[in-house]
Amino acid sequence: MKEELLNLIKESLEIESREITLDDRFSDFPEWDSLAQLTLMAVLDENFGLNLNSAEFNSIKTIGDLLIRIEVGFLNN
């Protein structure tokens, strides 16, 4: 799941050539803006069934935080 998430984020931000880690903060990516956030939210819903609104997503600071949120969602289903 971790690698799939990292790849989806790289595709969504169009940064396939850059390495990213679970410690990376979304706000640190120069490509991060409201459109990137909406794109990633749609990708997360499509690929993981994780439906977040903007306020919920804004509480997630790092890629690792997002992975935990996805894993908790799978455990609760």
C-alpha positions in Angstrom: 0.0 0.0 0.0 2.9 2.4 0.8 4.5 2.1 -2.6 1.1 2.5 -4.3 0.4 5.6 -2.4 3.8 7.1 -3.1 3.4 6.4 -6.8 -0.1 7.9 -6.9 1.1 11.1 -5.1 4.0 11.4 -7.6 1.7 11.0 -10.5 -0.9 13.5 -9.1 1.8 16.1 -8.5 3.6 15.2 -11.7 6.9 14.6 -10.0 7.6 11.1 -11.1 11.4 11.7 -11.3 11.7 12.9 -7.6 12.0 10.6 -4.6 9.4 11.2 -1.9 9.1 9.7 1.6 6.5 9.2 4.3 8.1 12.1 6.2 7.5 14.6 3.4 5.0 17.4 4.1 2.5 18.3 1.4 3.1 22.0 2.0 6.8 21.5 1.2 6.1 20.5 -2.4 6.4 23.5 -4.8 3.7 21.8 -6.9 1.2 21.7 -4.0 -1.8 23.9 -4.5 -5.6 23.6 -4.2 -5.8 21.9 -7.6 -3.2 19.3 -6.6 -5.1 18.7 -3.4 -8.4 18.2 -5.2 -6.7 15.9 -7.7 -5.1 13.8 -5.0 -8.4 13.7 -3.1 -10.1 12.2 -6.2 -7.3 9.7 -6.7 -7.5 8.6 -3.1 -11.3 8.1 -3.4 -10.9 6.2 -6.6 -8.0 4.0 -5.5 -8.6 3.5 -1.8 -12.2 4.4 -1.2 -11.0 7.3 1.0 -13.5 10.1 0.7 -12.1 13.2 2.5 -13.4 16.8 2.4 -11.0 19.7 2.3 -11.0 20.3 6.0 -10.2 16.7 6.7 -7.4 16.6 4.2 -6.0 19.9 5.6 -5.5 18.2 8.9 -3.2 15.7 7.3 0.3 17.1 7.2 2.7 14.4 5.9 2.4 11.5 3.5 2.9 9.2 6.4 -0.2 10.7 8.1 -2.1 10.1 5.0 -1.0 6.4 4.9 -2.2 6.0 8.5 -5.5 7.5 7.6 -5.9 5.1 4.6 -4.9 2.1 6.8 -7.4 3.1 9.5 -10.1 3.3 6.8 -9.3 -0.2 5.7 -9.5 -1.5 9.2 -12.8 0.1 9.8 -14.4 -1.4 6.7 
